[in-house]
Structures are given as structure tokens and as C-alpha cells.
Amino acid sequence: MADVTSDDTGLFDRAASLVGGSAQRNVPLAPFTTYRVGGHAAVLVRPTSFADLAAVAAAREATGLPVLAVGRGSNMLVADRGFAGLAVTLADLPAVGAGGEMFGDVEDTSHGVVVTVSGAASLPSLARRLASSGIVGFEWAVGIPGSIGGAVKMNAGGHGSDMAAVLVDATVVSIASGAGALVVARDDLGLAFRSSGVGDDDLVVSVRLALRRGEPAPALERISEIVRWRREHQPGGQNCGSVFVNPVPGEVSAGSLIDAIGLRGTRIGDAWVSEKHANFIQAAPHARSADVLAVIEHVRAAVAAETGYVLRSEVRLVGFGEDGR
Ligand SMILES: Cc1cc2nc3c(=O)[nH]c(=O)nc-3n(C[C@H](O)[C@H](O)[C@H](O)COP(=O)(O)OP(=O)(O)OC[C@H]3O[C@@H](n4cnc5c(N)ncnc54)[C@H](O)[C@@H]3O)c2cc1C
């Protein structure tokens, strides 16, 4: 693919060279997302140390290019023209636990345990590992295919819990300020329903979670139940989970509104409203992200016209510019 704006080629080259060996030019972002559509990152950085993150901060400062944290891409739609900036994945940063384990210190407290977890840890794997180790209270996260960092940013949740309920604090590297790693308490993260105050230049590199010691067997049984429920109620394939936030949490669901006006199966190009779950929008292999965005906009407009509810999409749109946000 050509650069997002060919005029910026020199800027992208400069940013990549300032970052050094952990940067690559023109890397497809689709394989980093569950939608598996969209264009290239002008620069993709895979930091392996905090010094690499400092180099990203220096490159951002010198070039003014935007930064995009890429977790497991399960809540992200990348534009067909790609992302004209520095995309950063934390997957290669050393894990917090010994031997590459995704969780490290487990500290006993009067209420339970506090566990330190890597920002790149996958929620489903972490939920299973913790439960098998006799640490409970994170089973709800097994069906959410994101990373810990992305889950903090989105305040991910389900099955009666969310990140806000289990977070103690997050260690955040602010790329914009170049200020190094800061520990931010849960109450200062601006966590709200499926959103947070974590900025685009803030990288969550690790968190501490408040959980409990418990028996592995019932926790693993709960995990199996949740996985069964998800298989029964949610489609597989290329999607990013629920697209719209429920307009009145606990009372009016986005899915029921979309369903009520008969939009299941509505298709534009190679993207369509899932037949199985009306708040999921699916993409076919080789779809254009423009098709997915067109379905999102169509659904939003139709629901507003017919029900009066203006749905808010929780999907992070990347590279679409003002019109797509
Ligand atoms: C099948 C399916 C089911 C889902 N079910 C649920 C559900 O039940 N509940 C729910 O809440 N969500 C659900 N989701 C959505 C998604 O999994 C969550 O929002 C998840 O927390 C996103 O994490 P991620 O690492 O994939 O983030 P990404 O998609 O990579 O990024 C999302 C946002 O977080 C930012 N980000 C990513 N990593 C970091 C980091 N380390 N530091 C700072 N910012 C970061 C990105 O820049 C972006 O703004 C589902 C998705 C799918 C595909």
C-alpha cells in the first residue's frame, strides 16, 4: 500500500528512524484486529523495553505524528487507507511475571489478593490462568477477547462485572509528556460505562487487580458456563463484539432496538448486521472497512429515525478522519 499521504513519507521515515529497531514502516494492521480489515500503519512499533517507549515519545515530539495503542484489536475498526502515525503494540514488552508469565506478584491483603498483570495480557487466557491458580473474581472476562490495556481504556465488562470493579491502579506511560511510567489510581482513570479518561497517548503497561483466593473447580466451571453462553448467543467470524453501547444500561439494549426495526441481516457490500446478535456487525474476508462503517452509520440513522434513540458506537474508529468519528 502507498503511504496514507505520500507527502508525509519523509515524516514517517524520520519517525521510524528515531524510534530505531523496534519500528517498521508500512505494516498491515488488519491481522492485529478481530475485524481483520483496513489498511496499513505508516509506522508500527513493537517496543521490547521502556527505553523503546521513550524513543516513541521522542519520535512523536519531533514529528507531531499521532500515536495509536494497539491491544488485541477487538474493539477497533481501521480505515481502508490505514493509520498515518505511530501504532504501538505492547505484545513484546517483557511480561510482569517470572518466565514470561502474564501475572506476577500476588500480594495477600485483608480483603483478598492484589495481583500485578501485564498490559498486553489476554483477558481470556488471564481469566483461565488465575482460576486454575486458585485466584477468583476475574472469570467474567473469559469471553472478552481483548488485552488488559484495551480493557482498561474501554472499561470492558460483562456477566455482572467490569474492569472498574476489580482495578486497584494502572501503570501508564504517557507518550505525549514523555514523563515515564506513572501509577494512576482506579478513581483517577475516569472509568465510566465502556469508556475511560485514558488518552490516546497513554499506554497502560500493567495493572494491579483486587481479586480473591478461592477454589479452582467452581471458578473453572463458571468459565465453562460463560464460554457456552457466548457460543450460543454470539456469532463467530470477523467482528468486534457489540458495536453500540446500550442507551439505557440494564433497561434498553441497542440489540433489541436494532432487532425491533428488523435490521438483522442488513448488508452493505461485504458487511452485515449479524443474524445471531443484532448488535454485532460482521465483515466477510477481504471486506473493506468502509462497508463496516456504512452498516454502522445505516443502523445508527435507522434506529434514530424509528425509535428516537441515538446510539453511541463503542468501536474505536482509526484513520477515518473527522467524518468517521
Ligand atoms: C467477540 C467479541 C466479544 C466481545 N465482548 C465484549 C464484552 O462482553 N464486553 C466488553 O466490554 N467488550 C467486549 N468486546 C470488545 C473488546 O474485546 C473490548 O473492548 C476489549 O477491552 C478491547 O481490548 P483490545 O486490547 O482488543 O483493545 P483494542 O481494540 O486493541 O483497542 C481499543 C482501544 O483501547 C486502546 N488500547 C489498546 N491497548 C491499550 C493499552 N495498552 N493502553 C492504552 N490504550 C490501549 C486502543 O488505542 C483503542 O483506543 C468484545 C469483542 C469481541 C470481538
The ligand as an SDF file (V2000), in Angstrom:
LIG
                    3D

 53 58  0  0  0  0  0  0  0  0999 V2000
  -16.4220  -11.4800   20.0900 C   0  0  0  0  0  0  0  0  0  0  0  0
  -16.2190  -10.2530   20.9440 C   0  0  0  0  0  0  0  0  0  0  0  0
  -16.8770  -10.1510   22.1540 C   0  0  0  0  0  0  0  0  0  0  0  0
  -16.7120   -9.0020   22.9480 C   0  0  0  0  0  0  0  0  0  0  0  0
  -17.3750   -8.9470   24.1400 N   0  0  0  0  0  0  0  0  0  0  0  0
  -17.1940   -7.8600   24.9400 C   0  0  0  0  0  0  0  0  0  0  0  0
  -17.8560   -7.7850   26.2070 C   0  0  0  0  0  0  0  0  0  0  0  0
  -18.5800   -8.6800   26.6280 O   0  0  0  0  0  0  0  0  0  0  0  0
  -17.6440   -6.6860   26.9530 N   0  0  0  0  0  0  0  0  0  0  0  0
  -16.8400   -5.6550   26.5460 C   0  0  0  0  0  0  0  0  0  0  0  0
  -16.6750   -4.6850   27.2860 O   0  0  0  0  0  0  0  0  0  0  0  0
  -16.2120   -5.7160   25.3480 N   0  0  0  0  0  0  0  0  0  0  0  0
  -16.3610   -6.7790   24.5400 C   0  0  0  0  0  0  0  0  0  0  0  0
  -15.7220   -6.8300   23.3240 N   0  0  0  0  0  0  0  0  0  0  0  0
  -14.9270   -5.6800   22.8730 C   0  0  0  0  0  0  0  0  0  0  0  0
  -13.4370   -5.7480   23.2310 C   0  0  0  0  0  0  0  0  0  0  0  0
  -12.9890   -7.0820   23.3930 O   0  0  0  0  0  0  0  0  0  0  0  0
  -13.1010   -4.9320   24.4850 C   0  0  0  0  0  0  0  0  0  0  0  0
  -13.4270   -3.5720   24.3350 O   0  0  0  0  0  0  0  0  0  0  0  0
  -11.6060   -5.0270   24.8400 C   0  0  0  0  0  0  0  0  0  0  0  0
  -11.3960   -4.4820   26.0940 O   0  0  0  0  0  0  0  0  0  0  0  0
  -10.7070   -4.3080   23.8380 C   0  0  0  0  0  0  0  0  0  0  0  0
   -9.3660   -4.6420   24.1490 O   0  0  0  0  0  0  0  0  0  0  0  0
   -8.2590   -4.6900   22.9950 P   0  0  0  0  0  0  0  0  0  0  0  0
   -6.9600   -4.9910   23.6350 O   0  0  0  0  0  0  0  0  0  0  0  0
   -8.6810   -5.6060   21.9130 O   0  0  0  0  0  0  0  0  0  0  0  0
   -8.2910   -3.1870   22.5220 O   0  0  0  0  0  0  0  0  0  0  0  0
   -8.0720   -2.6340   21.0440 P   0  0  0  0  0  0  0  0  0  0  0  0
   -9.2160   -2.9940   20.1820 O   0  0  0  0  0  0  0  0  0  0  0  0
   -6.7120   -3.0010   20.5770 O   0  0  0  0  0  0  0  0  0  0  0  0
   -8.1380   -1.0720   21.3430 O   0  0  0  0  0  0  0  0  0  0  0  0
   -9.3160   -0.4940   21.8670 C   0  0  0  0  0  0  0  0  0  0  0  0
   -8.9290    0.8810   22.4270 C   0  0  0  0  0  0  0  0  0  0  0  0
   -8.0450    0.6910   23.5230 O   0  0  0  0  0  0  0  0  0  0  0  0
   -6.7900    1.3450   23.2800 C   0  0  0  0  0  0  0  0  0  0  0  0
   -5.7300    0.4880   23.8300 N   0  0  0  0  0  0  0  0  0  0  0  0
   -5.4100   -0.7810   23.4970 C   0  0  0  0  0  0  0  0  0  0  0  0
   -4.3890   -1.2190   24.2580 N   0  0  0  0  0  0  0  0  0  0  0  0
   -4.0650   -0.1980   25.0820 C   0  0  0  0  0  0  0  0  0  0  0  0
   -3.0800   -0.0180   26.0930 C   0  0  0  0  0  0  0  0  0  0  0  0
   -2.2190   -0.9870   26.4380 N   0  0  0  0  0  0  0  0  0  0  0  0
   -3.0160    1.1750   26.7220 N   0  0  0  0  0  0  0  0  0  0  0  0
   -3.8740    2.1780   26.4180 C   0  0  0  0  0  0  0  0  0  0  0  0
   -4.8270    2.0790   25.4680 N   0  0  0  0  0  0  0  0  0  0  0  0
   -4.9230    0.8870   24.8190 C   0  0  0  0  0  0  0  0  0  0  0  0
   -6.7130    1.4780   21.7640 C   0  0  0  0  0  0  0  0  0  0  0  0
   -5.8730    2.5420   21.3740 O   0  0  0  0  0  0  0  0  0  0  0  0
   -8.1660    1.7420   21.4220 C   0  0  0  0  0  0  0  0  0  0  0  0
   -8.4930    3.0860   21.6550 O   0  0  0  0  0  0  0  0  0  0  0  0
  -15.8670   -7.9600   22.5150 C   0  0  0  0  0  0  0  0  0  0  0  0
  -15.1860   -8.0820   21.2900 C   0  0  0  0  0  0  0  0  0  0  0  0
  -15.3540   -9.2070   20.5190 C   0  0  0  0  0  0  0  0  0  0  0  0
  -14.6050   -9.3360   19.2170 C   0  0  0  0  0  0  0  0  0  0  0  0
  1  2  1  0
  2  3  1  0
  2 52  2  0
  3  4  2  0
  4  5  1  0
  4 50  1  0
  5  6  2  0
  6  7  1  0
  6 13  1  0
  7  8  2  0
  7  9  1  0
  9 10  1  0
 10 11  2  0
 10 12  1  0
 12 13  2  0
 13 14  1  0
 14 15  1  0
 14 50  1  0
 15 16  1  0
 16 17  1  0
 16 18  1  0
 18 19  1  0
 18 20  1  0
 20 21  1  0
 20 22  1  0
 22 23  1  0
 23 24  1  0
 24 25  2  0
 24 26  1  0
 24 27  1  0
 27 28  1  0
 28 29  2  0
 28 30  1  0
 28 31  1  0
 31 32  1  0
 32 33  1  0
 33 34  1  0
 33 48  1  0
 34 35  1  0
 35 36  1  0
 35 46  1  0
 36 37  1  0
 36 45  1  0
 37 38  2  0
 38 39  1  0
 39 40  1  0
 39 45  2  0
 40 41  1  0
 40 42  2  0
 42 43  1  0
 43 44  2  0
 44 45  1  0
 46 47  1  0
 46 48  1  0
 48 49  1  0
 50 51  2  0
 51 52  1  0
 52 53  1  0
M  END
$$$$
